[in-house]
Amino acid sequence: GMSRGLYDTFPVFREALDRCAALLAPVLRQPLLEVLYPAEGQASPIDETAWTQPALFAVEYALTELWKSVGVVPQAVMGHSLGEIVAACVAGVFSLPEALRLVADRARLMQSLPGGGAMAAVMAPLERVEALLAGASAGVSIAAINGPAQTVVSGSSAAVDALCKALEGEGVACRRLPVSHAFHSSLVEPILDEFEKAASAVAFAS
């Protein structure tokens, strides 16, 4: 249901999302719009990264097209993780078809990794989380710093659970994220060579 109201209301948004869906059709086993907007009673694989990443890219890209249609044209764009690829596309680093191909490859490669990873949003500043990690067993990485009081961690399920238990024991809220893998941790490194090959096939511009 992500962005369904925008899709139903704004033709510019709908056209951009439809364009992304058409470009992704040859590489996704299930149509993007069925993943985003499943029929009533139909399950969606949205939490599996092979679909999550293309869906996020398409929605973020369509949002930029919507903003531009009402006169909001950025001088600069930035993003984190998948958002970096959207920002690069919007900035003209590569074309929309190339960006979507890269995203689909990235998502497919990450989906191919073994399961058993986890991520969690910790409602605490980076320094406090780092201090706890220093005294903990290996297996957890800082994945993102979302703000002064929210840090995302990533790693093996057991290590993330142990960290969350320690944090909650100190009164710090910790929420497991609905992800299929431990992104932004050492557990994704086995796909780096293949991803580099995929990226090297893209024509990059200044």
N, C-alpha and C positions, 0 to 999 in steps of 0.2 A: 503493500500500500504506500510505500515511500513516494512522496510527491504526487500522489494521485489527484489531489485537488488542482495542482498546477497543470497537470496533463489534461484534465477535463476542461479547464478554464481558459488557458492561454495557447492559442494556435502556434506561436513561435516556440514555446517550450515543447509542445507536442511534436512539431515537425523536427526539432533537434533530436528528441528522444527516439522518434521513429527512424531518423537517419542513422543513429547509432545502432539501433536494433537491426536494421537492414544490413549494415556493414558487419555486424557480429554474427548474423545468421549462418554463414558457412562454417563458423568455428565453434559455435555453442551447440550442445546436444539438445537444448531446450530453448525456445525463443525467449529473448530477453523480456518482452512485455508479459509473457506468462509467468516469468520468475518474479517480476516486480508486482504484477497485478493478477494473481491467480484467481480463477473462478471460485465461487463459493464452494467450500468443501474440498477444494483441490490443494494439495500440499505444494509448498515451494521450497527449492533447495537454496534459498537466499543466504543461509548461514554457512554454506559450503563455499570456500574461497574461489573456486572455479567460476562461480556465478556472482559472488559478492563484489569482487573487484570490477568486472565489467559493468555491473549495475551501478556501483558508486561512480565510476567514471562517467557513464552516460547521464546520470542525474546531475552531477556537478557541471558537466559540459553544457547541458541544456539550461541550467541556471545562469551560466555566463551569457548564453545567447538571449535569454529573457531580459537580463539586466541591460545588455547592449541595446535591445529593441526599445527600451524606455529612456535611452540616452546616457546610461551609466557605463562609460567606457573606461576601463582601468588603464592607468599609466604603468602599473606593475602588478604582477600576480605572484602568489606563492602558495605553497601547500605542504602538507606533511604526508609522507608515504605515497599512497595512490594519488593524493591531491597534488603532489609534485608533478606527476605525469600530466594531469589535467592542466595545471598551470603552464607547463612547458608547451602543451598543445595550443592553449589560448594565446600564449606569447609568440607563437609562430616557430617554435623550435622544430616541430615536425607536423605533418598533416594529420587530419582527423583519422583517415584510414590507417596510417602508420601507427598512430597513437593507440588505436583500438587493437591493432594486431599485437603490439607490444604488451598491452594490458592483458589480452587473452593468453599470450604466451606466459607472462608472469604468473597469472592466476593458475594456469594449467600446471606449471612447474611446481608452484607452492602446494597445489592440491595433491601432487604426486608424492610429497614428503610423508613419512610415517606420522601417524597421529600421536597422541600422548602429550601434546603441548597445551599450554594454557596462558591466558593473559588476565590481568586484573587491574582495575582502576583503584588507586589508593588515594584516599582523601588526606594527603599529607604532602608537605613540600619535599623537593628533591633531596635536600640535605638529610632529612630524617630517614627517608627510605634508604639512601646510600649508607647511612650509619648502621641500619639493621642488616643490610646486605653484606656489609663488611664482616659482621659476626656470624653470618649464616653459611650454610654449606653452598657449594657452587651449584649453578643450574638456573639462576634467575638473572635477567638483565634489565636495565632501564630501557623501556621501549619508546617512551614519549614523555615529554614534560608539557602537559596540557595547560598548565597555569601555575600560579604561585602556590596553590594548595591542592594540586591534583597531579599525580605521577602515575604513569602506566608501566607495569612490570610484565615481563614475558619470560617463559622458560618451561621446564618440565612441569607436568601437573602436580606432582608430589612436592616439588620445591616451591611452586607458587602457592599451593595450599598451606604449606608450612609457614611461609612468610605471612600470608593473610591471617593465619591463626595467631601468630606472634603479634601482628599489628592490632588485631581485634582485642587481644589481651591487654593492650595498652590504650584501648578506647579509640582506636583509629579505624574508621570505616574502610572496608575493602570489598570491592564488588567484582566477582568473576565476570568476564566478558564472553558473549556467545560467539566464540571463534572456533574455527576448525583446526588451527595450528598456532604455534608460538611465534608470531611474526616479530621482527626486529629483535631476534635473539640468535645465538649461535646455531640453533636447531635448523635454521633455513640455509645455512652455508653450503650444504651439499648440492644445491641447485645453481650456485653462482656461476660456474663455468658455462652451463647451458643457457642461463639468462644473458650472460655476456655475449654469447653467439647470437641470440635473438636481438639484442640491442645493437650489435654491430651491423645488422642487416637494415637498420633504419638510417635514413638520410637526415642528418642533423643540420640545422641552420642556426645562425647567430640570433 
